[in-house]
Amino acid sequence: MKTHRSLGHRSLAGFSMVEVMVALVVLAVGMLGIAGVYVTTLRSSGSAISRLQAVTLAGDMADRIRANRWARGTYTNATGEEQECISAGNCTRDQMALHDVFLWKQQIEDLLPGDPQGTVQFVQGVPGPPKTPDSYTITVSWKEPGSGDGDAEDDNRLSYVLTMQVEP
């Protein structure tokens, strides 16, 4: 004897195709969200590294100025140049300052992204009473990759500015 089952009373097992598709869409949206957070994290860490490099480079130039404080305004040289006297060890204060600026600008080019620039501004102090020390403003600027379309270049530049005073 045969038993027949009624189609209306049959219990369903497993998932329907619609449920599977909805689960895949939810999973895909979640994965895209995770990828977006990952990209944002990578950009932020890159920016933090650039900022740290800028602080370090400005501090390096400040140390160079303090070590050769008698060169004074020579550090404002726009380009700097490699000095032949370095290997002989008989540089003047001004030659040493030009070489310091040359090395510093090379480091800036090597370590920072997006057309990096470094400048030193000098304001001579007043020797008489009241005596004021020499003042230096060291600026390191750069442009982060992907920080804009480049039309308003100055708006997208980041800068670190260090101001210090040095007694000659």
C-alpha positions as CSV (number, residue, x, y, z in Angstrom):
1,M,0.0,0.0,0.0
2,K,1.2,3.4,-0.9
3,T,1.1,6.5,1.3
4,H,0.7,9.8,-0.2
5,R,1.8,13.0,1.3
6,S,-0.2,16.2,0.9
7,L,1.8,19.0,-0.7
8,G,0.1,21.6,1.5
9,H,1.3,20.0,4.8
10,R,4.9,19.4,3.9
11,S,7.5,21.0,6.2
12,L,10.1,23.1,4.5
13,A,13.8,22.7,5.3
14,G,16.7,25.0,4.3
15,F,16.7,28.6,2.9
16,S,14.8,30.0,0.0
17,M,16.7,31.8,-2.8
18,V,15.4,35.2,-1.7
19,E,16.7,34.7,1.8
20,V,20.2,33.7,0.4
21,M,20.2,36.8,-1.9
22,V,19.3,39.2,1.0
23,A,22.0,37.6,3.2
24,L,24.6,38.2,0.4
25,V,23.6,41.8,-0.1
26,V,23.9,42.5,3.7
27,L,27.3,40.8,3.8
28,A,28.5,42.8,0.7
29,V,27.4,46.1,2.3
30,G,29.2,45.2,5.5
31,M,32.4,44.3,3.7
32,L,32.3,47.6,1.8
33,G,32.0,49.4,5.1
34,I,35.0,47.6,6.5
35,A,37.0,48.4,3.4
36,G,36.1,52.1,3.7
37,V,37.2,52.2,7.4
38,Y,40.5,50.5,6.4
39,V,41.2,53.1,3.7
40,T,40.5,56.0,6.0
41,T,42.8,54.5,8.6
42,L,45.6,54.1,6.1
43,R,45.2,57.8,5.0
44,S,45.2,59.0,8.6
45,S,48.3,57.1,9.5
46,G,50.1,58.4,6.4
47,S,49.2,62.0,7.4
48,A,50.4,61.4,10.9
49,I,53.8,60.2,9.6
50,S,54.1,63.3,7.5
51,R,53.3,65.5,10.4
52,L,55.9,63.7,12.6
53,Q,58.5,64.1,9.8
54,A,57.8,67.8,9.5
55,V,58.2,68.3,13.3
56,T,61.5,66.4,13.2
57,L,62.8,68.3,10.3
58,A,62.0,71.7,11.8
59,G,63.6,70.6,15.0
60,D,66.7,69.5,13.1
61,M,67.1,72.9,11.5
62,A,66.6,74.6,14.9
63,D,69.4,72.4,16.3
64,R,71.7,73.4,13.4
65,I,71.0,77.1,14.0
66,R,71.7,76.8,17.7
67,A,75.0,74.9,16.9
68,N,76.1,77.7,14.5
69,R,74.4,80.7,15.9
70,W,76.9,83.2,14.6
71,A,75.9,82.6,11.0
72,R,72.6,84.3,11.8
73,G,70.9,85.5,8.6
74,T,72.8,83.1,6.3
75,Y,70.2,80.5,7.2
76,T,67.6,82.4,5.2
77,N,69.3,81.4,2.0
78,A,66.6,80.2,-0.3
79,T,68.4,77.2,-1.9
80,G,71.5,76.4,0.1
81,E,74.4,74.7,-1.6
82,E,76.8,71.9,-1.1
83,Q,80.1,73.2,0.3
84,E,83.5,71.8,-0.8
85,C,85.1,72.8,2.5
86,I,83.1,70.1,4.4
87,S,85.5,67.3,3.5
88,A,88.5,69.4,4.4
89,G,86.9,70.6,7.7
90,N,87.8,74.2,7.2
91,C,84.4,75.9,6.5
92,T,83.5,79.4,7.7
93,R,80.3,79.9,9.7
94,D,78.4,81.1,6.6
95,Q,79.6,78.2,4.5
96,M,78.5,75.8,7.2
97,A,75.0,77.5,7.3
98,L,74.7,77.2,3.5
99,H,75.6,73.5,3.7
100,D,73.1,73.0,6.6
101,V,70.3,74.5,4.5
102,F,71.3,72.3,1.5
103,L,71.2,69.1,3.6
104,W,67.9,70.1,5.2
105,K,66.2,70.8,1.9
106,Q,67.4,67.4,0.6
107,Q,65.9,65.7,3.7
108,I,62.6,67.6,3.2
109,E,62.5,66.4,-0.4
110,D,63.2,62.8,0.6
111,L,60.8,62.5,3.5
112,L,57.7,64.5,2.7
113,P,55.1,64.1,-0.1
114,G,53.6,66.5,-2.5
115,D,56.0,69.3,-3.4
116,P,57.5,69.9,0.1
117,Q,59.1,73.2,1.0
118,G,61.2,74.5,3.8
119,T,62.0,78.1,4.7
120,V,63.9,79.9,7.4
121,Q,63.1,83.5,8.2
122,F,65.5,85.6,10.4
123,V,64.8,88.8,12.4
124,Q,67.8,90.4,13.9
125,G,67.6,91.2,17.6
126,V,68.3,94.5,19.1
127,P,71.7,94.7,21.0
128,G,71.0,97.6,23.3
129,P,68.7,97.9,26.3
130,P,66.2,96.5,26.2
131,K,68.1,93.7,24.6
132,T,66.1,91.3,22.3
133,P,67.5,88.0,20.9
134,D,67.6,87.0,17.2
135,S,64.4,85.4,16.1
136,Y,64.0,82.5,13.6
137,T,60.8,81.2,12.0
138,I,61.2,77.7,10.5
139,T,58.4,76.5,8.2
140,V,58.0,73.1,6.7
141,S,55.1,72.6,4.3
142,W,53.8,69.8,2.1
143,K,50.7,68.5,0.3
144,E,49.1,65.2,1.3
145,P,48.4,62.8,-1.5
146,G,44.7,62.8,-2.5
147,S,44.0,66.0,-0.5
148,G,42.3,67.9,-3.4
149,D,42.1,68.6,-7.0
150,G,45.1,71.0,-7.1
151,D,43.1,74.1,-8.2
152,A,43.6,75.9,-4.9
153,E,47.1,74.6,-4.1
154,D,47.7,76.7,-1.0
155,D,44.4,75.6,0.6
156,N,45.5,71.9,0.4
157,R,49.0,72.5,1.9
158,L,49.8,71.5,5.4
159,S,52.5,73.4,7.3
160,Y,54.4,73.2,10.5
161,V,55.9,76.4,11.9
162,L,58.6,76.6,14.6
163,T,59.5,80.0,16.0
164,M,62.6,80.3,18.3
165,Q,64.9,82.9,19.7
166,V,68.6,82.6,19.9
167,E,71.2,84.7,21.7
168,P,74.2,85.4,19.5
